[in-house]
Amino acid sequence: MKNKEEALKLLKKVESGETFLSYQEIADITGYHVKYLFKLKKDIETNKFSLIHGNKNRKPINALSEEEKEKIINLYKRSNASIRKFCKFYNTRSYSCIYNLVKDIKK
């Protein structure tokens, strides 16, 4: 299991001279690759280190907007076509994307 906080703590101990663990030993303890530990060390030195991922709580760029969802639902309700034929007609989103929207309507 990877533990970034543990890796941070051990890297700081190595820098301050409190421990004599090698990077391979730290990698074995934390589950990270040695190259990633060097990257973490560099990020700590340049104050670019963060425990939280930068894209957390952001909506994906390719997510459906509410307007497009309503458009797809309204078009499908007015058509007599199967989902597969409707997907070929709509042709801007994948089958699974449209299927997931349409299956909620049918319930």
N, C-alpha and C positions, 0 to 999 in steps of 0.2 A: 504494500500500500504506500502510495506516495504521500509525503508529508512535507510541504513547502516550509512550514514554520520550523520544523526540526532541522531541515537542511540549512535554513537561514541561521539558526542558533549555532549549529556545528561549524558553518563557514566563518562566522564571527569569532568563534573560539580558536579556530586555526589561525586566523589573521592576528589575533591578539597574543598567540603563543600559549594559550592555556591547555591546549591538547596537541598531540602529535599524530592525529589521525591523517591517513592519506585520503586523497580524493576518491580513490577506489573504495576504501572502507566507508566513507560517507555515502557513496553511491549505493553500496550494499545495504546500509542502514535505512536510507530514505527511499530507495526504489528508483531514484533518478539516474540517468546516464551521466558519466563523468563529464562529457562535453557540455551537458546542460548545467552542471555545477559550475563550470568555468564561466558560462554565460551569466548565471546568477551572481557569481562573485563580481563580474564586471558591472552588472546592473546595480549591485550594492555600492560599489565604488563611485558610480556616476549618479547615484540617487534616483535611478529609474525603476527601482524595485517596488513591486506592489503584490500584495497577497490576493487581491481581487482581480479577476479577469476583466479586461477593458471593455468587452462587449456584454457584460452582464446586465440584464434587465433592458436590453434593447430589442426592438422588434426587428426580425430579419428583413432584409431589403427586398427579398422576393416574395414576401408574404402577401396574401390577398388583401386588398383594401375592402372596407365594408361596402363601398359603392360597387365594386366589381362582383362581390358576393351576391348582392341584391340583383345585379344585372343578370348573372348566370342563373340564379334561382327563377327569376321572372321569365327568362327565355325558355328555360326547361319546362316550366309549368305550362307555357303556351304551346309547346311542341308535343307531337305524338311519337317522337323518335325514342329509340332505346338510348341508354346512357352512352354506349359505345358510338353510335351514329351521331349523337349530340356532340361528343368530344371531337369527332372528325370535323363536324360543322364549325364548332367554336374555335378549335385549332390554335389557341394561344396559351392554354394551360394543359397540363398532363391529365391523363385519364384518372389517375388516383386522386388528384386535386379536385376534379369535378365530381368524381364518385363520392368522395367524403362529404361534399356539400349536399349532393342530391340524396344520399341515403338518410340524412337527417330530415328531409322533407317527407320522405315516404313513411316515416313512423307516425 
